[in-house]
Amino acid sequence: MHSTRSTIYLLITLGLTGVSAPLLLADDSPFATANRTVFVRSLGLPNVEDARPLSAQQNTIAFTLEQTSQFVVDDHGIEQAFLDGESSTASVKLRRSLGGNWILGADIPFVSHSGGFMDSFVEGWHRTFDLPNARREEFARDQLLFSVNTPVASARLDRSVSGLGDIALLAQYQIFSKQHSNLNVQLRVEAPSGDAAEFIGSESWDLAVGLNAYRGELAGDWRVSLHGSIGLVRPGNSELLPALQNDSVVYGSAALALPLFYEWLTLKAQLEAHTAFYDTDIKPLGSTSVQLTFGAGIQLDKRWSLNLGLSEDIAVRTAPDFTVVMSLEYR
């Protein structure tokens, strides 16, 4: 409750500040997040990208915090899974325009897994909005156990861990640009800098290639904007359930933004989806995933913006059932 009141006070304070700054440009960037399921997050799936162009030699830097609560019980048949715990991710996103349509970047995550503290809040959230609770009430709160058992592969984590995750390097090339529209092609390589035994990395080189698009001014005076992406992930020979891993995964996203209140506040909603990373009947690993992230962007001044969002698995059990995203960006 205390954290909820603090968040409300923060939003009110930022709101009063923003009303006095009507000349700010709206922050219509997407939420830089993706499916954070513990066995998926380290296999090269890209975050949703901001496809707006950068001017020559321009830099962007973003600091993102994500708190994910996941609970899945699949105890029928010969393949079984119990995923109960929380994952925290603190990451740094760097992007630099080189001119000549090129952008280079890096994503550097620090990941921890623990029993966490959110179970009571998440259960209340589900009751309030009549959302599936996935048998959470049958088990102790705030415990950690990530376990998968199949005839050909198994993995288990039952202790708190933390460390550097898999660092990603990327290059984007702008292939189309005109006023309020942009399209780039992206190559992203994820290095094996995280520890697979602690479910923080995959210990493999993962490759993703895709297209990122941006379209602004979609609805006249409403100034709605759209970000979209589509691409292919080719995970390497991961140490995470290698016998079950699929060779390729298709991903896509769509993000809408609507600026309000002198454009200092922007409402945002985005869908993120991908095909299965594993060949299994365990739903969060072997099903097409769809999650919804919604929230707001707050333009603090001409350079700094703050994004606050929540993610839900709208295709139930195919992604974590609750993730809080907060990002501070300098552009």
Long-range contacts (C-beta under 8 A, 24 or more apart in sequence): 7-308, 11-298, 11-308, 14-298, 14-300, 14-306, 15-261, 15-264, 15-265, 15-298, 17-300, 18-261, 18-262, 18-264, 18-265, 18-298, 18-299, 18-300, 19-261, 19-262, 19-264, 21-262, 21-264, 21-299, 21-301, 22-262, 22-263, 22-264, 24-262, 24-263, 24-264, 24-299, 24-301, 24-302, 25-263, 25-299, 25-302, 26-223, 26-257, 26-259, 26-263, 26-264, 26-266, 26-297, 26-299, 27-257, 27-266, 27-297, 27-298, 27-299, 27-305, 27-307, 27-329, 28-52, 28-216, 28-225, 28-227, 28-257, 28-259, 28-266, 28-268, 28-297, 29-227, 29-257, 29-297, 29-305, 29-307, 29-329, 30-227, 30-253, 30-255, 30-257, 30-268, 30-270, 31-255, 31-268, 31-270, 31-293, 31-295, 31-307, 31-309, 31-311, 31-325, 31-327, 32-62, 32-64, 32-93, 32-327, 33-64, 33-66, 33-272, 33-293, 33-309, 33-311, 33-323, 33-325, 34-272, 35-272, 35-274, 35-289, 35-291, 35-318, 35-319, 35-320, 36-66, 36-68, 36-70, 36-87, 36-89, 36-311, 36-319, 36-320, 36-323, 37-70, 37-83, 37-284, 37-285, 37-289, 37-319, 37-320, 38-70, 38-83, 38-85, 38-87, 38-113, 38-146, 38-157, 38-199, 39-146, 39-148, 39-155, 39-199, 39-240, 39-241, 39-277, 39-278, 39-284, 39-285, 40-277, 40-284, 40-285, 40-289, 41-87, 41-111, 42-165, 42-166, 42-190, 42-194, 42-196, 42-199, 42-200, 42-201, 42-202, 42-238, 42-240, 43-202, 43-206, 43-233, 43-235, 43-238, 43-240, 43-245, 43-249, 43-277, 44-166, 44-168, 44-188, 44-190, 44-202, 44-206, 44-207, 44-208, 44-233, 44-234, 44-235, 44-236, 45-208, 45-233, 45-249, 45-251, 45-274, 45-277, 46-168, 46-170, 46-186, 46-188, 46-208, 46-210, 46-229, 46-231, 46-233, 46-251, 47-93, 47-107, 48-227, 48-229, 48-253, 48-255, 48-270, 48-272, 49-172, 49-186, 49-212, 49-227, 49-229, 50-214, 50-227, 51-182, 51-183, 51-184, 51-212, 51-213, 51-214, 51-227, 51-228, 51-229, 52-182, 52-214, 53-97, 53-174, 53-177, 53-182, 54-95, 54-96, 54-97, 54-103, 55-97, 56-97, 56-98, 56-99, 57-96, 57-97, 57-98, 57-99, 58-96, 58-97, 58-331, 59-94, 59-95, 59-96, 59-97, 59-330, 60-93, 60-94, 60-95, 60-96, 60-329, 60-330, 60-331, 61-92, 61-93, 61-94, 61-95, 61-329, 61-330, 62-92, 62-93, 62-327, 62-328, 62-329, 62-330, 63-90, 63-91, 63-92, 63-93, 63-327, 63-328, 63-329, 64-89, 64-90, 64-91, 64-92, 64-93, 64-325, 64-326, 64-327, 64-328, 65-89, 65-90, 65-325, 65-326, 65-327, 66-91, 66-323, 66-324, 66-325, 66-326, 67-116, 67-118, 67-323, 67-324, 68-320, 68-322, 68-323, 68-324, 69-116, 69-118, 69-119, 69-122, 69-320, 69-321, 69-322, 69-323, 70-284, 70-320, 70-321, 71-119, 71-122, 71-134, 71-135, 71-136, 71-139, 71-321, 72-134, 72-283, 72-284, 72-317, 73-134, 73-135, 73-138, 73-139, 74-282, 74-283, 77-281, 78-150, 78-151, 79-148, 79-149, 79-150, 79-151, 79-280, 79-281, 79-282, 80-147, 80-148, 80-149, 80-150, 80-282, 81-147, 81-148, 81-149, 81-282, 81-284, 81-285, 82-145, 82-146, 82-147, 83-145, 83-146, 83-147, 83-148, 83-284, 84-139, 84-143, 84-144, 84-145, 84-146, 85-113, 85-114, 85-115, 85-116, 85-143, 85-144, 85-145, 85-146, 85-157, 86-113, 86-114, 86-115, 86-116, 86-117, 86-118, 86-144, 87-111, 87-112, 87-113, 87-320, 88-112, 88-114, 88-162, 89-165, 91-165, 93-329, 101-173, 101-174, 101-175, 101-177, 101-184, 102-171, 102-172, 102-173, 102-174, 103-171, 103-172, 103-173, 103-174, 103-184, 104-169, 104-170, 104-171, 104-172, 105-169, 105-170, 105-171, 105-172, 106-167, 106-168, 106-169, 106-170, 107-167, 107-168, 107-170, 108-164, 108-167, 109-164, 109-165, 109-166, 109-167, 110-162, 110-163, 110-164, 110-165, 111-162, 111-163, 111-164, 111-165, 111-194, 111-200, 112-160, 112-161, 112-162, 112-163, 113-144, 113-146, 113-157, 113-160, 113-161, 113-162, 113-198, 113-199, 113-200, 114-144, 114-160, 115-142, 115-143, 115-144, 115-160, 116-142, 116-144, 117-142, 118-142, 118-322, 122-321, 122-322, 125-322, 126-321, 131-312, 131-321, 132-316, 132-321, 134-316, 134-317, 134-321, 146-199, 148-241, 148-282, 148-285, 150-241, 150-244, 150-280, 150-282, 152-243, 152-244, 153-241, 153-242, 153-243, 153-244, 154-241, 155-199, 155-240, 155-241, 157-198, 157-199, 161-195, 161-198, 161-199, 161-200, 162-200, 163-194, 163-195, 163-198, 163-200, 164-193, 164-194, 164-200, 165-193, 165-194, 165-200, 165-201, 166-190, 166-191, 166-192, 166-193, 166-194, 166-201, 166-202, 166-206, 167-191, 167-193, 172-212, 180-215, 180-216, 180-217, 181-214, 181-215, 181-216, 182-213, 182-214, 183-211, 183-212, 183-213, 183-214, 184-211, 184-212, 185-209, 185-210, 185-211, 185-212, 186-210, 186-211, 186-212, 186-231, 192-236, 196-238, 196-239, 196-240, 197-239, 199-240, 202-235, 202-236, 202-238, 202-239, 202-240, 203-238, 203-239, 204-235, 204-236, 204-237, 204-238, 204-239, 205-236, 206-233, 206-234, 206-235, 206-236, 206-238, 207-233, 207-234, 207-236, 208-232, 208-233, 208-234, 208-251, 210-251, 222-258, 223-258, 223-259, 223-263, 224-256, 224-257, 224-258, 225-256, 225-257, 226-254, 226-255, 226-256, 226-257, 227-253, 227-254, 227-255, 227-257, 227-270, 228-252, 228-253, 228-254, 228-255, 229-253, 233-274, 235-277, 241-278, 241-285, 244-278, 244-279, 244-280, 244-285, 244-286, 245-277, 245-278, 245-279, 246-275, 246-276, 246-277, 246-278, 246-279, 249-274, 249-275, 249-276, 249-277, 250-274, 250-275, 251-275, 257-297, 263-299, 264-298, 264-299, 265-296, 265-297, 265-298, 265-299, 266-296, 266-297, 266-298, 266-299, 267-296, 268-293, 268-294, 268-295, 268-296, 268-297, 268-307, 268-309, 269-293, 269-294, 270-294, 271-314, 283-317, 283-318, 284-317, 284-318, 284-319, 287-315, 287-317, 287-318, 288-315, 288-318, 289-313, 289-315, 289-318, 289-319, 290-314, 290-315, 290-318, 290-319, 291-315, 291-318, 291-319, 291-320, 293-323, 293-325, 295-325, 303-330, 303-331, 304-328, 304-329, 304-330, 305-329, 305-331
